[in-house]
Amino acid sequence: MLNRGENERKQFVKKFNHFLAVVENIESVNEVTPDLLRELIDKIEVFEGERIPKSRMKSAKIKAHFLGIGALK
C-alpha cells in the first residue's frame, strides 16, 4: 500500500507528464485562443479591485491543470 507522500509524488509525476505532452504539441503561440487556455488553465479567479489613487488594482488566482496555483496582481 502506498503512503500519502508516495501517492502525491505519483500524482504530480502523472500531471507533469501530461503537461509536457500538451506543451510539446504547441510549436509556437501567435495568439492566445480559447482552446489553448482550456488546455492549460483549469480555473481563473478574479478578486474585487482595490482603489489606489489614480488607478485600480485587481488580483487574480490562476490554477493550471497540471502545475497548481499561482497568484497575479
Secondary structure, 3 states (H helix, E strand, C coil): CCCHHHHHHHHHHHHHHHHHHHHHCCCCCCCCCHHHHHHHEEEEEECCCEEECCEEECCEEEEECCCEEEEEC
